[in-house]
Amino acid sequence: MTVRKDDKGKADGTEKPNDTNGNGTNHNDTNGNGTTNNDTTTPNGTTSPLVGGRLDSAPVGRRVPLVCALLVDLDDTADFPGNEGAVFGRPISAYPLMAARTSAHVRRVYALTGSPAVKAAALQYDAIITDPPKGKPALLDYLRHGYRHIQSELRSEGAELELLVVLSANAPAVTKDMVDLGVESLLDRPELDSALSVVPLERWTPAMARREAADGLLLPYLAPEQQSEARAWYPSWGVCVLRPRCLETVSGQAPMPWLGQKVLPLKQWGMGPLDYRWQLPCLEYWLKKNGIPDLSPHLERQPLPKPQAAPKGDRR
């Protein structure tokens, strides 16, 4: 089943009006500076050709590549079942949606989730909600399921997907600049298969890893001939930009074969997926350093419920 905020976002460029609160204001989360997340103005002052779920007509004389984003919700975090956690007054899943929504290239956003919390955030940011595959399939099956749905929907509208931006519902440390860098890199370099956000973790290089032997003692995880002094980069799961062929003909190396053979690193600092509550202060620090405002002081606090008197006995 596919859920839309409305059914007016088509590839023919028809308008998709913003949903309001009934008082003339938009209900979307504000950016803290008087603008809303419907503001798609790029850093150079131009307006992004993509607005929510619609595919706008390309500007005269310039082809606009069809790039869609897919938010994947595996619901596999330890402390946040259903990805129901919140930070800075927003749901965890709102941050990757914000990155896609304000990107200069993403023209439609999809959310592959069964979580009510993620669905609510997806609707707020004009994403099209799609049910995940049944059971607990591998990530590759999730990606293929979402990709096939997107491709089928676009082809029914006479369009063809050029690039797919994959985001994770529990990986909020991502910005629109990271998304745009990955998209622009693949557009400029056709030999690339994908781009992947990565972080350096010097204290956790493969050479430092150990495994437990049968006698209970530790041995090097890698054989001596596999040891390397090269800097290690680990996936942050923030953003991955793929060409459709990567999901149609899986040719990359395990455990991420959908990346293909030629993968560009999108280097960032910070954290990866949010799995535990102790990571929340780290995420708050990252958000603050990246200029994302804290909305929690502006949220209206609800009064605590007052104790109710015990019910009286039968008065009959």
ABEGO torsion letter per residue (X at the ends): XBBBABAABBAAGBBBBBBBAGAGBBABBBAGAGBBAABABBAAGBBBABBEABBBBBBBGBBBBBBBBBBBBAGABAABBGGABBBGGBBAAAAAAAAAAABAABABBBBBBABAAAAAAAAAAGBBBBBBBBEBBBAAAAAAAAAAAAAAAAAAAGBBBABBBBBBAABABBBAAAAAAAAAAAAABAABABBBBBBBBAAABAAABBBBBAAGBBBBABBAAABBABBBBBBAGABBBBBAAAAABBABBOABAAAEABBBBBBBBEBBBBABAAAAAAAAAAAAAAGBBBAAAABBBBBBBBBBBBBBBBAX
